[in-house]
Amino acid sequence: MKNVVLALGLGVVLAGGLASSAAQARGVIESACLRSDRPAANRVLCNCIQQVADAVLTSGEQRQGARFFADPLLSQDAKMSTRETDRQFWLKWEAFAAGAIKYCQ
């Protein structure tokens, strides 16, 4: 049920239009994306990903997830963790990732 509510909330926020101002301060996800070694990373894509992150993740969750760009093994640790806080974070991170794929391609 939480995933449905989260997905609907993301859809409403994104359908309503997110701020795409170039003057907007970069967030931690956008900065991590731009610093990553991924060939597709560029300012437009990374800004879009940040906008989705702003709609779905708290600032603390963004900081936690930004580490994944530099060390992808950290994401596996979070995914495989048995701690409830990690499980809840992972569910939100998956919703964020799905939203980023849908809206930023």
C-alpha angles and dihedrals in degrees: 000000000000090000091053092050091045092049092048091048091050091049092051093048094046095042089052089058127257124234109269099179114149088213091061112116114256117252128217094262093051092047092048090047092052092048093048122104093236111128094218094055111117136148095264095048095042091048090052091050089050091052091054090047090053089053096048112023134057118236090258092051089049091053091049093048094044088068089065091069091063097035114024091184088072089066090055090051091053093045094050096041118118093209114113093225090055091047091052091047091050092053090053092044090054090050089049092049092049091049092048091051092048098046104030104049 
